[in-house]
Each structure stands twice: as structure tokens, then as C-alpha cells.
Amino acid sequence: MNQLKNMKELWRQQETETLKFSKDELQGMMRQRSSSVVKWILIISILEFILPNIFFLFTDFEASREFNEKYGLTNMVNIYLGIHLVIILVFVYLFFRNYRNISADTSVKMLMQHIISTRKTVKYYIYYNLTIAAIIGFHMFYEVFNSKAFLTTLPEKTNIALVWVISSVLFVLVLFVLWCIYKLVFGYFLKKLTRNYQELEHAG
Amino acid sequence: MTKDLETKFLSELDKHQNIIHKVCRTYTNNDAAHKDLFQEITIQLWSAYPKFRGESKFSTWMYRVSFNTAISLYRKNKRNIETTPLLENKIDLEFSEYNDKQDRQLDLLYKAIHSLNDIEKALALMYLEDKSYEEIALTLGITEINARVKMNRTKTKLKNILNP
């Protein structure tokens, strides 16, 4: 290890004067805005909170009200909507609580833990959205496929089991694609962080 | 009040800016990225400064924020070129000569450090700065035993890179 000890000597003697910022330059720098990962995490997370629900804004309210009434779904939809709103608020609260813990002032490991747990809140939020979408979707299929209004529009001898299978497969496929997209976004942001965190976790 | 705080911060920052330069040179490999990371560290230091209570030395605190920024917060710009590891020459040090050779050797040392992973880079830097295991453990947020184990591994790795 003698060579490394020599390196220490070399390190001590290194000229840092060649790269030295003046006080004015330093002052200019500290007034700039941060472009850290955390800022991106906040932007992406807010988008992820909004996106799963944004399609509501583009739906034809009158048409969906009529659709719900026609198939007797109004009560069911209202109950789900109420539960959904409460759960969103809980997630947003948890997200900001974790987000506020992110500080460059803690140990390296602690900072990583805080970033990871903040992102995990969003991860669970996405999983929750996919799950609730599946529950509501299948509940709606059930109500619609058993309603008189629907059954009378079907051609005679239609195999209702086949209608179920096709609808379910298509629906699950859409959810699966959404899940894959999310996994990619999540992985992209946390790849380096997770690797470094694991490096710290390993004792030997 | 804010003005006072700013003046105090600036003078501390100026006095210890070589620490940030060393961290930047450890984690980047070109001037543009160096400056970019330096700026981000400065921003992070300034935004965390009101919480700095002087329980630890300013320089110790500065290390922590600098490593956190370099390892977890800094987002590399596209203009940043990937590190080119690998050393071909065996390094032979002679400290009696203070000349270009010394700069070259320092360059080789930095190149060797560049081929370590992010955590090992922090360990190597703290080793070269002669930090105690207690401080290393506190900065990284791991136990002292773990810090010793990791430090030994990093030193061996660094030695192997320097003597291929």
C-alpha cells in the first residue's frame, strides 16, 4: 500500500489554484436555479399523478351520464369516484411528506432512501390506479353484460362467454401496456440511484 | 439578515472551494461538466446553508452535500462525455521532482479514480484526504465496520488499476 501513501502526498500537493472561481463567479452560481434530479422527480411525479385521471377531462360528460343511466351504473360510478378522490388525496399527502424529507444535508445513504421512498409513493399510486381501473372495468363489464339494455342489442345466439373473453383480454392488454410504460419511466429515473444504493447496502 | 448570511456563506465557500473542485474532478472528466457540477453543488450548499448549525465543521458538511449532489442529485448533461477508464502505464512516483511529471501522475491518479464506481470514488477521495473512518461512516451513512471493509476493497481496486 506504499504506492497509495505516495498518492496521498501527490494529492496534497496538487495545484487547485489553476481552477479557482472568484467571489463574483461564486455569487452568480449560487443564484442559479437547480437542475437536479429531484426537480425532475417532482415534475414527472406530478404528471404521473395527473395523467391517469386526465382522460376524465376529455370525456363527453353528457354521453357518459346517459351511458351510466342506460345500464344502471350511476350509483356505482359515484361511489367509486368518491373513494378514488379520497385515495388520491392520501397519496398526494404521502408524496409531499416524503418529498420534503429529500435534503442534500443528510448522509449519502439517507438521501438515497428518501428519494427512493418518494418515488415508491408514486409507484404504489400507479399500481393503485391500474388495480382500481381493473376493478371498475370488470365491475362495469359485469353490470353491462347482464343488463337488459345490452342483451337486447346483441344478435341472437351470441356467445356471451366469448364477449367476456374478448373484452377481458383487450382490457388486460391495455393495462399491461400502461404498466410496462410506467416500469420504463420508473427504471430510467432510478437506475443509477438503485445501483449506488445497493453498493452501499452490501456489507462486504 | 439574508445579506449577512450570504456574505458569510460566500466567504466560507471561497475559502473551501478546493474541496468542491476535487469532488468535481473526481466525478466528471471535462471542464464543462466540472463547471456544471460545481454550480449544482454551490446551489445545493446555498439552499441547505440556513439549516447548517455548525454542529460539524463547515468543510465536513460541505463534503456531505458535495457527495450527495455528485452521486445522487446531479443530472449529467448531454455534452458530458462518458469516462474513459483504463490505464496502460505503470505509475512510478518520484516525489523529488516537482514538474510536469507530477501533473501527469496526478492525471493518471484521477483517471484511475474515474474507473471506480460512484461510492468507491467517494471512498478514494476521503482516503486521499485522510478522513477518519468515523467521518467516512457518517458521511456515507454506513457503519464504521462497513466503511473499513469498503475502504480496503477500494484501496485494493485502486492499486490494481494503478499496477495493471
HADDOCK unambig.tbl for C-alpha pairs under 7 A between the chains (distance, minus, plus):
assign (segid A and resid 8 and name CA) (segid B and resid 128 and name CA) 5.00 0.50 0.50
assign (segid A and resid 10 and name CA) (segid B and resid 106 and name CA) 6.89 0.50 0.50
assign (segid A and resid 11 and name CA) (segid B and resid 128 and name CA) 6.56 0.50 0.50
assign (segid A and resid 16 and name CA) (segid B and resid 18 and name CA) 6.10 0.50 0.50
assign (segid A and resid 23 and name CA) (segid B and resid 10 and name CA) 6.88 0.50 0.50
assign (segid A and resid 23 and name CA) (segid B and resid 14 and name CA) 6.51 0.50 0.50
assign (segid A and resid 29 and name CA) (segid B and resid 39 and name CA) 5.43 0.50 0.50
assign (segid A and resid 29 and name CA) (segid B and resid 42 and name CA) 6.62 0.50 0.50
assign (segid A and resid 29 and name CA) (segid B and resid 43 and name CA) 6.90 0.50 0.50
assign (segid A and resid 30 and name CA) (segid B and resid 42 and name CA) 5.44 0.50 0.50
assign (segid A and resid 30 and name CA) (segid B and resid 43 and name CA) 4.72 0.50 0.50
assign (segid A and resid 30 and name CA) (segid B and resid 46 and name CA) 6.32 0.50 0.50
assign (segid A and resid 32 and name CA) (segid B and resid 43 and name CA) 6.88 0.50 0.50
assign (segid A and resid 34 and name CA) (segid B and resid 40 and name CA) 6.16 0.50 0.50
assign (segid A and resid 34 and name CA) (segid B and resid 43 and name CA) 6.28 0.50 0.50
assign (segid A and resid 36 and name CA) (segid B and resid 73 and name CA) 5.17 0.50 0.50
assign (segid A and resid 36 and name CA) (segid B and resid 74 and name CA) 5.21 0.50 0.50
assign (segid A and resid 36 and name CA) (segid B and resid 75 and name CA) 5.77 0.50 0.50
assign (segid A and resid 37 and name CA) (segid B and resid 73 and name CA) 5.02 0.50 0.50
assign (segid A and resid 37 and name CA) (segid B and resid 74 and name CA) 6.17 0.50 0.50
assign (segid A and resid 37 and name CA) (segid B and resid 75 and name CA) 5.72 0.50 0.50
assign (segid A and resid 38 and name CA) (segid B and resid 73 and name CA) 6.52 0.50 0.50
assign (segid A and resid 104 and name CA) (segid B and resid 44 and name CA) 6.73 0.50 0.50
assign (segid A and resid 104 and name CA) (segid B and resid 65 and name CA) 5.16 0.50 0.50
assign (segid A and resid 104 and name CA) (segid B and resid 68 and name CA) 5.78 0.50 0.50
assign (segid A and resid 104 and name CA) (segid B and resid 69 and name CA) 6.83 0.50 0.50
assign (segid A and resid 105 and name CA) (segid B and resid 48 and name CA) 6.35 0.50 0.50
assign (segid A and resid 105 and name CA) (segid B and resid 64 and name CA) 6.75 0.50 0.50
assign (segid A and resid 105 and name CA) (segid B and resid 65 and name CA) 5.60 0.50 0.50
assign (segid A and resid 107 and name CA) (segid B and resid 64 and name CA) 6.51 0.50 0.50
assign (segid A and resid 107 and name CA) (segid B and resid 138 and name CA) 6.59 0.50 0.50
assign (segid A and resid 107 and name CA) (segid B and resid 139 and name CA) 5.08 0.50 0.50
assign (segid A and resid 107 and name CA) (segid B and resid 140 and name CA) 5.28 0.50 0.50
assign (segid A and resid 107 and name CA) (segid B and resid 141 and name CA) 4.92 0.50 0.50
assign (segid A and resid 108 and name CA) (segid B and resid 68 and name CA) 5.48 0.50 0.50
assign (segid A and resid 108 and name CA) (segid B and resid 139 and name CA) 6.38 0.50 0.50
assign (segid A and resid 108 and name CA) (segid B and resid 140 and name CA) 4.70 0.50 0.50
assign (segid A and resid 108 and name CA) (segid B and resid 141 and name CA) 6.00 0.50 0.50
assign (segid A and resid 109 and name CA) (segid B and resid 140 and name CA) 5.84 0.50 0.50
assign (segid A and resid 109 and name CA) (segid B and resid 141 and name CA) 5.15 0.50 0.50
assign (segid A and resid 110 and name CA) (segid B and resid 141 and name CA) 6.54 0.50 0.50
assign (segid A and resid 112 and name CA) (segid B and resid 72 and name CA) 6.91 0.50 0.50
assign (segid A and resid 193 and name CA) (segid B and resid 72 and name CA) 6.25 0.50 0.50
assign (segid A and resid 196 and name CA) (segid B and resid 118 and name CA) 6.87 0.50 0.50
assign (segid A and resid 196 and name CA) (segid B and resid 119 and name CA) 6.67 0.50 0.50
assign (segid A and resid 203 and name CA) (segid B and resid 146 and name CA) 5.55 0.50 0.50
assign (segid A and resid 204 and name CA) (segid B and resid 149 and name CA) 6.01 0.50 0.50
assign (segid A and resid 204 and name CA) (segid B and resid 150 and name CA) 6.52 0.50 0.50
